[in-house]
Amino acid sequence: MLGLGATMLTKTLTFAAAFSAFASEIPWLIAIAFWLSGGFIKSGLGSRIAYGIVSLFGKTTLGLTYSLVFAEALLAPAIPSVAARAGGIFFPLAKALCLACGSDPKNGTEKKMGAYVMKTLFQTSCISSGMFITAMAANPLAVDLARDSLGATISWGQWALAGLVPGLVCLVSVPLILYVLFPPEVKDTPDAPAKARDELKKLGPLSLDEKITAGALGLTVALWIFGGQLGIGAVAAALLGLAVLLITNVVTWKECLSDNQAWDTLTWFAALIGMASYLNKFGFIKWFSDQVVKVVSGFGLSWQAAFGVITLLYFYSHYLFASGAAHIGAMYTAFLSVAIACGTPGLLAAIALGQLSNLMGCLTTYGIGSAPPYFGAGYVSQAKWYQLGLLLSVFYLAVWLGIGGAWWKVIGLW
């Protein structure tokens, strides 16, 4: 609001220009997705799915971890806040299971299994957030900024298809890598499935609210994937799902009004999108990209090598940011413009930088919304957190630019 006010007081922007992005569909899509996820959490369906998977696959520490990892990935498209998924569902569940298995940092037993589980769940939350537009609040911001640069909107399906192969490779590999680099002392967790079944018994049979929520979210996600073929936009699909929850009283409008995170996101997204778009229109982004292109082109690199350099600079500069959204707002458009100017296909660069904007959260204890709860539990020391984050960042870049690059060739992104 201060930024928008300053642009109008200095007559840099008119009121219509400053607030133009409040008519953009992207901020509204993410706000509606927050309200949809409220039904998912309120009805208990999210917890039921997580406990159900743990009850089936949680007999060993590795199996327990995989069950939590893929449960989180399964819910990621329907819950647009990685902080909400971590803080509202998976961190409390993981901590309860670790304590039930005798792993508690207060007793000096954090390495029994809790340290491994917490670090793995945090790392994989960054991966799942990158796989879907609606899995992290700032992803739609990247889509909107890319639209200004490319003149075309990245669809939900395009983003998900691009992230499918590198995302699955990372989700499968990271628990195994950490099992070697940061192994739990306890390899078997026979009590975890029993604990999960106890919690499922407390939840009782599937409630009507849960059934309605499942149907509404299933319909919404289906329309996000296939609605483009029917002429149904992403916001219209989300509104349909929300309407089902409101009409059936699974979610009330009063609850939507009191969802501070949704309205906060809507407000700063629209403000940030508006100002960023005018930075581009006024020529600042072109000037910045021209300066960087001069430096990069001086090395005579191919577009593939140049994009690798650009990606490294963009990725590791996240050490300076405490928010993925702040990083995207400040640097995404500029680095995307540089990549395109160096010859990188626009759609490839836009999706790759957007997805990596989530993975770069792996580096620090503050860089993405899931970091504070998992680190704050006290299971992993700060030094170990940074050390493992740095090592895994190299792996993520290799997978996304290597295996991901080959996959993007197959699906026609370049």
N, C-alpha and C positions, 0 to 999 in steps of 0.2 A: 504493500500500500504506500509506503514511503517512496519507493522507487517510481511508482506510477504518478504519485503526487508531484514528485520532482520533475518528471518529464512534461507534465501539464503546466506547472508554474513557470518553467523556463520556455514554454511554448515550443518545445521540441516535438511534442505530440498533442494532437487534439484529444478531447475526451473520447470521441468515437474511435480514434486510433488506439489510444491507451487501453481501452476496455474491449477492443475488437475480439480478443481471444476468448472472452467469456461466452461468445457465440460458437466457439469451436466444439466439435463433438468429443474430442479426446478428454478434456477435463471432466465432462459430464459422464463419459463412459466409466472412468475410474471411480467417480463418486458413487454411481449406481452399483458398481461392482462391490464397493465397500458395504453398501446396504444389503446386497444379496448375501455377502459373506456373514453378515450379522445373523441372518436366519440359519446359516450353516452351523454357527457356533451356538446360538441360543437354543436351537432344537436338540442339540446333542449329537447330531448326525456325524459331525467331524470327529468327535471323540469315539463314537461307536466304530467308525471305520478304522481308526488307528488301533483301538484295543482289539478289534477283530483280527487284524493282520498280525499283531504281536502274539495273540493267542495261538495262531497257526504256525508261525515261523520263529518264535522267540526262545527256542530251547538252548541255543548257544549264544555267546556274546556276539559273534559275527552274524548269526541268523537274526538275532534281535535287532541289531543295528541295521541290517538290510531291510527288515520289515518296517522299521521307522523311516528309513530313507525313502523307500518307494511309496509308503503311505503319504509322506509329505509331498512327494512329486505328484502323486495322484490328486491331491487336494489343491496343488499350486494354481492350476488354471482358474479355480473357483474362488480363491481367496487372494485378493490383489495386494495384500500387504505381507511382506516377508516377516515384518515385526509381529503382526497379528498371528501368523501361523506359528512362529517360534514361541512368542510369549503367551499366546492364548491356548494353544493345543499341544505342541510337541515338546517344548521345554518342560512344562509341568509333568507331562506323561513320562518323559525320559528320566527326570529327576526322581519321580516316585518309583520307577522300576529300579534305578540304581540304588536308591536307599533300601528298597526291599531286598536287594541282593547283597547288602552289606558294604556298599561303596559310598563313603561319606567323607568329604574333605575335613570336616570337624574332627573326625577320628583318625585322620592320617591314612585313610584307606581309599583315597581318590583314584589311585592307579589300579585298583582291583578291576574296574571296568568303566567307571564313570568318566575318567579323563578321555579315554578312547571314544566312548559313545558321544560325549558332548562335542569334542573336536570334530568328529566325523559328521554329526548332524549339522553343525554350523557350516562346514565346508560344502556339504551337499545342498544346503538351503540356498547357497549362492548359485549353484548349478541349476537347480529347478527354477529359480527366479529368472534365469536367463532364457529358459526354454519356451516361455509363453508370454505374450504381451500382457496378459492380465494376471501374471504371477508376482509382479512388483510394481509399486505405485508409479515409479519414474519411467517405466518402459513406454507408456503411451506418450510421454513427453518426447522421447527420442523419435517415435513414429511421427509426431507432429512436426518436429524440427526437420526430419528427413523429408517430409512432404514439401516443406518450403524450399528445400534444396533440389529435390528431384522432380517436383511437380506431380508426384504420384504417391498414393498412400499404400503403405505396407499392410497387407491384410493379416488377420489373426492366423489364418491357415498358412500363409507364406512364412511368417515368423516361426510358427511351430514346426513346420516341415524342415526349415533350415536348421533348427536347433535339435531336431530329433536324434540324428546319429551322433554328433559330438556330445550331446547331452547324455545320452544313454551310455556311451563309452565312459564318460567321466563318472556317472552315477554308479556304474558297476565297478570301476577301477579304484576310486578313492577309498572306499572302506578297506579294500585289500592292501593298498599302498600304506595306509595308516596302521593297518594290522601288523605290517612289517616294521615300519618306522617308529610307531608309537603303540606297541602292543599292550593289550590288557593283561593283567596278571591272572584273571579268572577267565577261562575260555568257555565254560559251560554256565548257563543260567536257567536251570530247571524250574526255578520259582517264578520266572517272568510270565510264562503262559498262564499259570494258575492265578497270578495277580491280575492279569488282563481279563481272564474269565470271571473273576470276582467282580471286577468293575462292570463288565457287561451284564452280569446278573443284577447289579444295582440299577443299571439303566432300564432293565426290563425289556418287554417286547418292543418292536419298532412302533413308535408313536405315529399318530396321524400327521403331526407337524413335520416329523422326519420324512415321511413318505411324500408329503407335499413339497418339502424343500428339495428332496432328491429329484422329483419330477421337474420342478421349476429350473433347477440348475442344469439338469440334463438337457432340457429343452433349450436353455440359453446357450450352453456350450455347443450344442449341435448346430444352432443357427449361427454362432460365431464361425464355425467351420464351413458350413454349407450354405449359409444365408445369402452370400454374395451371388450365388447362382440363381436365387429366387428374387433378387433385388431388395433383400432385407439387410439394412445396415447394422453395424455392431451395436449402436446405441438403441435402435429400435428393438433388437433382440434382448438386450439387457433390460429395457423398460418392460417388455413382455414378462420376463422372469420375475421382475420386481412386482409387477401388477398382480401376478398370481399369489405372491407371498403377502401382499397388502390386503387383497380381497379376502383371502382365507385367514387373515389376522395372525399368520405366523410371525410377521414383522409388522409393527405399527408405524404410522407416519411420525408419531411423537418420538419413537426410537430413532428413526432416520434423522429427525431434526436435532436430536441430542448427540448424534455421532460426530463428535468434534473433529476426528481425524479425517472424515470424508469431506466436510466443509472446508477444513483447513487446506486439504490437498487441492480441492477445487479452486480455492482462492489463489493460492500461490502458484499453482500450475498455470492458470489462465494469465496471471500477471507476468510470470516468467516467459511463457510462450509469446505473449504480446511484445515484450521488450526485446526478446531474442530475435523475433521476426523482423523488427525494425532495425536492429543492428545489421541484419543481412541486407535489408532494403536500402539503408543509408550507406552501405559500402564498406563497413568496418570488417566484416567477415572476408570479403574479397581481398581487401588490403592485407589482412593477417595471413590468409592462405597464400597470397602471392609471395610474401616474405619467406614463409616456410618452404614453399615450392622452390624458390631460388636456392635455398640451402640444400634441400634434398636432391634437386636435379643436378647440383654441382658434383655429385658423386657418380653420375651416369648410371643410376640403378634402373632395373626394369620395374614395371608397375608392381609386380609381386613383391620384390625386395623393398621398394619404397613403402608399400603398404605395411610390410613387416616392421619397418622403422617407425612409421607413424603410430602403429598399434602399440609398440613397446612404450613410446613416449606417453601416449594416452593412458595406457594401463597403469604404469608405475607412478604416474603423477597423482594417482589416487591416494598415495600416502599423505597428500596435502589436504584431503577432503574428508569431512565427517558425514557425508551424505552422497549417495549415488545421484540423487536428483540435482544436488548442487553442482556436482561434477558435470553431469550431462548439460545442465543449463549454461555452465560457464564455457565448456570446451567442445561439446559434441559437434555443433554446427561447424566450428572452425576446422576441426580435424577431419570431418567428413568432406568439407570443401577442399582441403589439401589433398586428401586421398583421391578424390575425383579429378582434381587438376593434374595429379601425377599419373592418370590413366586407369585408375581402379574403377571397374564397373560400379555404377552408383548404387544399385540395389544390394550388391554384395557388401560394399563398404558400409552402407547404412545398417544392415542387419547385423553384420559382424561387430561393429562398434557398439551397437545397441545391446547385444547379448553379452559382450565382454564388459559392458558397464555394470553388470551384475557380478560377474566372476571376479572382477578386481576388488570386490568387497572382501575377498578371502585374505587380504594382506594384513589387516589391522584389527584391533579390538573395538573400533569405532566406525568403520567404513561402510557398514550396511546394518539395517535394522535388526537382524538376527544376532549380531555380535554381542551387544550388551547382556542379554539374558544368559546366553551360553557361557560367555567369559565370566560374567558376574557371579556365577554359581561357585567359582573358586576351585574347579577341578583341574584347570590347566594354568600353569604359570604364564606370565606375560612373555617371557623370553621364548618359551617353547611354542607359544601361540604364533609369535612372529616368525620364528624359524621354520615351522611347518607350513605356515601360510606362504612364505617366500618360495619354498621348495615346490609346493603344489601349484603356485602361480606359473612356474615354468612348464609344468605338466599341462595345465589348462591351455596355455598359449600354444603348445605343441599340438595338442589334440584339436583345438578349434581352428588353427590355421593350417594344420597338416591334414588330418582326417576330415575335418570340417571343410577345408578347401576342396578336397577331392569330391566330397558329397555335394558341395555346391555346384561343382562342374557337372555332376550327374543330373541334378535337378534344373540346370540351366541358368544359374545365377551369373555365370561367366563363360 
